[in-house]
Amino acid sequence: MTEATTIQVDKSIVNSLKEVREYPRQTYNELLKRMVQVFKGVKKRNQYDEFLHKIQKTKMKELWDNKEDEAWENA
């Protein structure tokens, strides 16, 4: 068996954990493992989105900041 520890959390957190369980007998350990996996996936995806945004920024500036568009604004 793996080592276990005790952590203190607010009762409201415990109630929230109970509400989001995937099945009634799911342990908090299983639930927290799943939540960590989901969080890591979201974080990784967010880093990818930020990377895409950075590389597209130059091209978008080129497309949006041009004399032709400014001429239409004053028409």
Chimera marker file (.cmm) of the C-alpha trace (Angstrom):
<marker_set name="trace">
<marker id="1" x="0.000" y="0.000" z="0.000" r="1" g="1" b="0" radius="0.5"/>
<marker id="2" x="1.185" y="3.517" z="-0.706" r="1" g="1" b="0" radius="0.5"/>
<marker id="3" x="1.881" y="6.048" z="1.993" r="1" g="1" b="0" radius="0.5"/>
<marker id="4" x="-1.055" y="8.207" z="2.985" r="1" g="1" b="0" radius="0.5"/>
<marker id="5" x="-1.264" y="11.645" z="4.508" r="1" g="1" b="0" radius="0.5"/>
<marker id="6" x="-3.978" y="13.745" z="6.068" r="1" g="1" b="0" radius="0.5"/>
<marker id="7" x="-4.810" y="17.164" z="4.682" r="1" g="1" b="0" radius="0.5"/>
<marker id="8" x="-7.197" y="19.727" z="6.050" r="1" g="1" b="0" radius="0.5"/>
<marker id="9" x="-9.799" y="21.211" z="3.711" r="1" g="1" b="0" radius="0.5"/>
<marker id="10" x="-12.867" y="23.309" z="4.345" r="1" g="1" b="0" radius="0.5"/>
<marker id="11" x="-16.165" y="21.465" z="4.644" r="1" g="1" b="0" radius="0.5"/>
<marker id="12" x="-17.390" y="23.391" z="1.603" r="1" g="1" b="0" radius="0.5"/>
<marker id="13" x="-14.571" y="21.804" z="-0.439" r="1" g="1" b="0" radius="0.5"/>
<marker id="14" x="-15.539" y="18.348" z="0.804" r="1" g="1" b="0" radius="0.5"/>
<marker id="15" x="-19.136" y="19.026" z="-0.232" r="1" g="1" b="0" radius="0.5"/>
<marker id="16" x="-17.982" y="20.213" z="-3.660" r="1" g="1" b="0" radius="0.5"/>
<marker id="17" x="-15.884" y="17.078" z="-4.070" r="1" g="1" b="0" radius="0.5"/>
<marker id="18" x="-18.911" y="14.942" z="-3.196" r="1" g="1" b="0" radius="0.5"/>
<marker id="19" x="-20.963" y="16.744" z="-5.852" r="1" g="1" b="0" radius="0.5"/>
<marker id="20" x="-18.453" y="16.179" z="-8.677" r="1" g="1" b="0" radius="0.5"/>
<marker id="21" x="-17.778" y="12.492" z="-8.099" r="1" g="1" b="0" radius="0.5"/>
<marker id="22" x="-18.127" y="10.370" z="-11.227" r="1" g="1" b="0" radius="0.5"/>
<marker id="23" x="-19.731" y="7.540" z="-9.272" r="1" g="1" b="0" radius="0.5"/>
<marker id="24" x="-21.010" y="7.295" z="-5.664" r="1" g="1" b="0" radius="0.5"/>
<marker id="25" x="-18.204" y="5.146" z="-4.216" r="1" g="1" b="0" radius="0.5"/>
<marker id="26" x="-15.363" y="7.056" z="-5.860" r="1" g="1" b="0" radius="0.5"/>
<marker id="27" x="-12.706" y="7.868" z="-3.283" r="1" g="1" b="0" radius="0.5"/>
<marker id="28" x="-11.363" y="11.370" z="-2.781" r="1" g="1" b="0" radius="0.5"/>
<marker id="29" x="-7.945" y="10.052" z="-3.790" r="1" g="1" b="0" radius="0.5"/>
<marker id="30" x="-9.303" y="8.798" z="-7.133" r="1" g="1" b="0" radius="0.5"/>
<marker id="31" x="-11.200" y="12.022" z="-7.653" r="1" g="1" b="0" radius="0.5"/>
<marker id="32" x="-8.188" y="14.210" z="-6.898" r="1" g="1" b="0" radius="0.5"/>
<marker id="33" x="-5.993" y="12.131" z="-9.227" r="1" g="1" b="0" radius="0.5"/>
<marker id="34" x="-8.508" y="12.670" z="-12.017" r="1" g="1" b="0" radius="0.5"/>
<marker id="35" x="-8.740" y="16.391" z="-11.262" r="1" g="1" b="0" radius="0.5"/>
<marker id="36" x="-4.936" y="16.716" z="-11.448" r="1" g="1" b="0" radius="0.5"/>
<marker id="37" x="-4.916" y="14.943" z="-14.844" r="1" g="1" b="0" radius="0.5"/>
<marker id="38" x="-7.592" y="17.281" z="-16.177" r="1" g="1" b="0" radius="0.5"/>
<marker id="39" x="-5.802" y="20.342" z="-14.809" r="1" g="1" b="0" radius="0.5"/>
<marker id="40" x="-2.495" y="19.302" z="-16.405" r="1" g="1" b="0" radius="0.5"/>
<marker id="41" x="-4.256" y="18.766" z="-19.744" r="1" g="1" b="0" radius="0.5"/>
<marker id="42" x="-5.867" y="22.195" z="-19.611" r="1" g="1" b="0" radius="0.5"/>
<marker id="43" x="-2.586" y="23.827" z="-18.636" r="1" g="1" b="0" radius="0.5"/>
<marker id="44" x="-0.746" y="22.103" z="-21.491" r="1" g="1" b="0" radius="0.5"/>
<marker id="45" x="-3.427" y="23.115" z="-23.997" r="1" g="1" b="0" radius="0.5"/>
<marker id="46" x="-3.296" y="26.700" z="-22.728" r="1" g="1" b="0" radius="0.5"/>
<marker id="47" x="0.480" y="26.802" z="-23.287" r="1" g="1" b="0" radius="0.5"/>
<marker id="48" x="-0.092" y="25.608" z="-26.864" r="1" g="1" b="0" radius="0.5"/>
<marker id="49" x="-2.744" y="28.303" z="-27.424" r="1" g="1" b="0" radius="0.5"/>
<marker id="50" x="-0.383" y="30.972" z="-26.093" r="1" g="1" b="0" radius="0.5"/>
<marker id="51" x="2.344" y="29.716" z="-28.434" r="1" g="1" b="0" radius="0.5"/>
<marker id="52" x="-0.005" y="29.926" z="-31.432" r="1" g="1" b="0" radius="0.5"/>
<marker id="53" x="-1.102" y="33.396" z="-30.411" r="1" g="1" b="0" radius="0.5"/>
<marker id="54" x="2.513" y="34.600" z="-30.256" r="1" g="1" b="0" radius="0.5"/>
<marker id="55" x="3.449" y="33.288" z="-33.685" r="1" g="1" b="0" radius="0.5"/>
<marker id="56" x="0.263" y="34.653" z="-35.264" r="1" g="1" b="0" radius="0.5"/>
<marker id="57" x="0.641" y="38.077" z="-33.670" r="1" g="1" b="0" radius="0.5"/>
<marker id="58" x="3.149" y="39.370" z="-36.247" r="1" g="1" b="0" radius="0.5"/>
<marker id="59" x="1.057" y="38.275" z="-39.224" r="1" g="1" b="0" radius="0.5"/>
<marker id="60" x="-2.132" y="39.726" z="-37.768" r="1" g="1" b="0" radius="0.5"/>
<marker id="61" x="-0.391" y="43.051" z="-37.159" r="1" g="1" b="0" radius="0.5"/>
<marker id="62" x="0.774" y="42.999" z="-40.776" r="1" g="1" b="0" radius="0.5"/>
<marker id="63" x="-2.753" y="42.324" z="-42.022" r="1" g="1" b="0" radius="0.5"/>
<marker id="64" x="-4.503" y="44.851" z="-39.808" r="1" g="1" b="0" radius="0.5"/>
<marker id="65" x="-2.019" y="47.730" z="-39.804" r="1" g="1" b="0" radius="0.5"/>
<marker id="66" x="-1.891" y="48.755" z="-43.433" r="1" g="1" b="0" radius="0.5"/>
<marker id="67" x="-2.554" y="51.915" z="-45.440" r="1" g="1" b="0" radius="0.5"/>
<marker id="68" x="-5.390" y="50.366" z="-47.487" r="1" g="1" b="0" radius="0.5"/>
<marker id="69" x="-7.528" y="49.776" z="-44.415" r="1" g="1" b="0" radius="0.5"/>
<marker id="70" x="-6.819" y="53.272" z="-43.088" r="1" g="1" b="0" radius="0.5"/>
<marker id="71" x="-7.949" y="54.768" z="-46.410" r="1" g="1" b="0" radius="0.5"/>
<marker id="72" x="-11.329" y="52.997" z="-46.072" r="1" g="1" b="0" radius="0.5"/>
<marker id="73" x="-11.809" y="54.348" z="-42.553" r="1" g="1" b="0" radius="0.5"/>
<marker id="74" x="-11.721" y="57.927" z="-43.911" r="1" g="1" b="0" radius="0.5"/>
<marker id="75" x="-13.936" y="57.282" z="-46.937" r="1" g="1" b="0" radius="0.5"/>
<link id1="1" id2="2" r="1" g="1" b="0" radius="0.2"/>
<link id1="2" id2="3" r="1" g="1" b="0" radius="0.2"/>
<link id1="3" id2="4" r="1" g="1" b="0" radius="0.2"/>
<link id1="4" id2="5" r="1" g="1" b="0" radius="0.2"/>
<link id1="5" id2="6" r="1" g="1" b="0" radius="0.2"/>
<link id1="6" id2="7" r="1" g="1" b="0" radius="0.2"/>
<link id1="7" id2="8" r="1" g="1" b="0" radius="0.2"/>
<link id1="8" id2="9" r="1" g="1" b="0" radius="0.2"/>
<link id1="9" id2="10" r="1" g="1" b="0" radius="0.2"/>
<link id1="10" id2="11" r="1" g="1" b="0" radius="0.2"/>
<link id1="11" id2="12" r="1" g="1" b="0" radius="0.2"/>
<link id1="12" id2="13" r="1" g="1" b="0" radius="0.2"/>
<link id1="13" id2="14" r="1" g="1" b="0" radius="0.2"/>
<link id1="14" id2="15" r="1" g="1" b="0" radius="0.2"/>
<link id1="15" id2="16" r="1" g="1" b="0" radius="0.2"/>
<link id1="16" id2="17" r="1" g="1" b="0" radius="0.2"/>
<link id1="17" id2="18" r="1" g="1" b="0" radius="0.2"/>
<link id1="18" id2="19" r="1" g="1" b="0" radius="0.2"/>
<link id1="19" id2="20" r="1" g="1" b="0" radius="0.2"/>
<link id1="20" id2="21" r="1" g="1" b="0" radius="0.2"/>
<link id1="21" id2="22" r="1" g="1" b="0" radius="0.2"/>
<link id1="22" id2="23" r="1" g="1" b="0" radius="0.2"/>
<link id1="23" id2="24" r="1" g="1" b="0" radius="0.2"/>
<link id1="24" id2="25" r="1" g="1" b="0" radius="0.2"/>
<link id1="25" id2="26" r="1" g="1" b="0" radius="0.2"/>
<link id1="26" id2="27" r="1" g="1" b="0" radius="0.2"/>
<link id1="27" id2="28" r="1" g="1" b="0" radius="0.2"/>
<link id1="28" id2="29" r="1" g="1" b="0" radius="0.2"/>
<link id1="29" id2="30" r="1" g="1" b="0" radius="0.2"/>
<link id1="30" id2="31" r="1" g="1" b="0" radius="0.2"/>
<link id1="31" id2="32" r="1" g="1" b="0" radius="0.2"/>
<link id1="32" id2="33" r="1" g="1" b="0" radius="0.2"/>
<link id1="33" id2="34" r="1" g="1" b="0" radius="0.2"/>
<link id1="34" id2="35" r="1" g="1" b="0" radius="0.2"/>
<link id1="35" id2="36" r="1" g="1" b="0" radius="0.2"/>
<link id1="36" id2="37" r="1" g="1" b="0" radius="0.2"/>
<link id1="37" id2="38" r="1" g="1" b="0" radius="0.2"/>
<link id1="38" id2="39" r="1" g="1" b="0" radius="0.2"/>
<link id1="39" id2="40" r="1" g="1" b="0" radius="0.2"/>
<link id1="40" id2="41" r="1" g="1" b="0" radius="0.2"/>
<link id1="41" id2="42" r="1" g="1" b="0" radius="0.2"/>
<link id1="42" id2="43" r="1" g="1" b="0" radius="0.2"/>
<link id1="43" id2="44" r="1" g="1" b="0" radius="0.2"/>
<link id1="44" id2="45" r="1" g="1" b="0" radius="0.2"/>
<link id1="45" id2="46" r="1" g="1" b="0" radius="0.2"/>
<link id1="46" id2="47" r="1" g="1" b="0" radius="0.2"/>
<link id1="47" id2="48" r="1" g="1" b="0" radius="0.2"/>
<link id1="48" id2="49" r="1" g="1" b="0" radius="0.2"/>
<link id1="49" id2="50" r="1" g="1" b="0" radius="0.2"/>
<link id1="50" id2="51" r="1" g="1" b="0" radius="0.2"/>
<link id1="51" id2="52" r="1" g="1" b="0" radius="0.2"/>
<link id1="52" id2="53" r="1" g="1" b="0" radius="0.2"/>
<link id1="53" id2="54" r="1" g="1" b="0" radius="0.2"/>
<link id1="54" id2="55" r="1" g="1" b="0" radius="0.2"/>
<link id1="55" id2="56" r="1" g="1" b="0" radius="0.2"/>
<link id1="56" id2="57" r="1" g="1" b="0" radius="0.2"/>
<link id1="57" id2="58" r="1" g="1" b="0" radius="0.2"/>
<link id1="58" id2="59" r="1" g="1" b="0" radius="0.2"/>
<link id1="59" id2="60" r="1" g="1" b="0" radius="0.2"/>
<link id1="60" id2="61" r="1" g="1" b="0" radius="0.2"/>
<link id1="61" id2="62" r="1" g="1" b="0" radius="0.2"/>
<link id1="62" id2="63" r="1" g="1" b="0" radius="0.2"/>
<link id1="63" id2="64" r="1" g="1" b="0" radius="0.2"/>
<link id1="64" id2="65" r="1" g="1" b="0" radius="0.2"/>
<link id1="65" id2="66" r="1" g="1" b="0" radius="0.2"/>
<link id1="66" id2="67" r="1" g="1" b="0" radius="0.2"/>
<link id1="67" id2="68" r="1" g="1" b="0" radius="0.2"/>
<link id1="68" id2="69" r="1" g="1" b="0" radius="0.2"/>
<link id1="69" id2="70" r="1" g="1" b="0" radius="0.2"/>
<link id1="70" id2="71" r="1" g="1" b="0" radius="0.2"/>
<link id1="71" id2="72" r="1" g="1" b="0" radius="0.2"/>
<link id1="72" id2="73" r="1" g="1" b="0" radius="0.2"/>
<link id1="73" id2="74" r="1" g="1" b="0" radius="0.2"/>
<link id1="74" id2="75" r="1" g="1" b="0" radius="0.2"/>
</marker_set>
